[in-house]
């Protein structure tokens, strides 16, 4: 299922900052995609648990973990913030370069991005955002499929995501680019509803 477009106009972060707070959009190459309503509880449980384990693993280290909603601005060059036409809100992200952080969020590609898939966003996250993150240099991209209990990992090499690695949500999985982060799945997977 595709996410709805706000309209057929091209938008920037300057426009985005003036939209009402009660409706959330992501901008990708100027197109404003209406974000789904608040995610369901299992989605939030998965994202929250990954963030919690990541934050603990990074304690005392220079890399920082964040959880949505955080604006990640992805400029094409050195344009001013208000002219940036791509702003996304990954479910979980890690940024290791402190120069990318400011009071508005993140400017530039995070090192690691996690998206937790839901029926309304799965195609968008698997296709459009995967291409976007690859183009902007996200070093590792995880797609967590709570319904199928599957993890898909894309790693950047020579500017491209190679073939994905696919794992079941069981045992533990180490983040390739940040080996100090190991996500343990068993307790989380046991909490997910059987009919999810």
N, C-alpha and C positions, 0 to 999 in steps of 0.2 A: 504494500500500500504506500503510495507516494504522499509526502507531506504537501499540504496546500500552500500555494504561493499567495502572498499578500495581495499582489497586483502584478502588472506587467512592466512596472517601472524599475529603473536601476537605482539602488539605494546605497548609502554610505553609513559609516559609523556615526557621522554627524546627524543623519536622519534618525537613526536607531536610538540615539540618546534622547530624542524628543518624542518618542512614542510612549503611550500610556504604559504604566508599570503592570497593569493587570493582564496584558497580553504579551506573551514572549515570542520572539522571533530569533532565528539564526540567519545571518547573511552569508551567502556563498556566491562570490563573484557578482555582487550587486543584487542578486535575487533574494528576497525576504521570504523564508519558509516559516510558516506558522508552526510553532512547537506544540506537541501534543499536550493535553491537559496533564496535571500532576501525575507522575508515574505511580503505578500500583505499589503496594507494600513489598511484595517480593523483589521488585526491581530496586527499590530503595534499600532493602536489606542487603542485596548483593553489592550495590555500589558502596554502601556504608561500611560493609565488612572489608571490602578491598581497600578502601581509604584508611580504615582503622589499622589494618595490618601494615599498610605501606607507611603510614605516619609513624608507627612504632619502629619500624625497621630503619627509618631515616633520622631518628632522633639523634641530635648531635652531629649530623652530617650537613653538608652545604645544600644538597638537593631538597626541594620542598614539595610536599603533596598538597593537592587541593581537591575539593569536591564541588560539583555543580550546585548552584549556578555561579560560575566565574566566567567573565568575558575573556575570551582569547582572541585577540586581534591578529590577523595574519596579513600584514602588508605585502604588496607585490614588490616594493622597493623601499625608498625612504620617505614616502608620502606622509603627510601629517595625519594624526589619528582620525580627524574628522573626514578625511578622504579615503580611508581604508574601506574596502567594499566586502571584506570577509570577517565575520565575527561569529564564533561558535562557542558552545558551552558543553565541553566533554563531561561525561559523568565523573571520571576521576582522571587527574593528570599530575605529572611530576615535571618540575622545571629545575634544572641544575644551574642555570646561568641567572644569577640574581639581577643582572642588568635588564632582564626581560620583564621584571616585576615592577609595577607601579600601583598607585591607588585605584586605578580603574580595572586592574586585573593583570593580564599577561599580554605582552606585545612580542610576537614571534612564536615560533613553533615550540611546544613543550617537547621534552625528551621522550616521555612515555604517555600514551593516551589509552584510556579504557572506556569503551562504550558498552553499556548493558543493553542488549536488544529487547525490544518489545514489539508486538505485532505492528504497531503503528509507525515505528521508526526503523525496522530492520533493513528494508531495502535502501533507505536513505543512508544509514550508517555503513552498510556493506559496500555500497557502490560510490555514491557521491562523496561521502566524508572520507572513505578510504583513499580515493583519488586525490582529494584535497590535502589530506595529511601527508601523502607520499610527495606531492608537488612541493609542499612547504618544508619538508625535511624532518617530520616526526620520526624519531629513530626506531620506535617500536610501538605497534598499534595492536591492542587486544580487543576482540569482540567476544563478549560473554553472552552465551545463549542460555538463559535460565530454563526455558521450556525444554530444550533438548539436552540440557546439562552438558554443553560442549563449549570449549574455548578455542577460538581461532586467533593465531598470532601471526602478524606480519612484521618482518624485520627489514629495515632499510639497508641496502648495500648498493654502492655506486649510484645513489640517487633514486633507486627504485625498490619497491617492495617485491621480494622474491615470492616463491610459492608459499602459501600459508602452511603453518604447522597446526595440526588439530589434535586436541586432547579432550578427554572426558574431565568433568569437574569432580575429580577425586584425587586423593593424595595431596601432593603439593606441586606448584609450578614456580620456577625461579624466573625472574625478569632477566632476559638476556643481557640488556645493557646496564642493568643495575643489580648485580648478583646478590647484593645484601638484602634485596626484597624477595621473599618467598611467600607466595600466597597459599595458604592451607585451606582446602576445599571441603573436607569431610563434614565438619560441624555445620558449615553454611549450607551445603547441599542437603543435609538431613532436615534443616529447617524449612526448606522450600516446599510449598504445597505439592502433594502428589499429582493433583489435577491441573497444575500450572501449565 
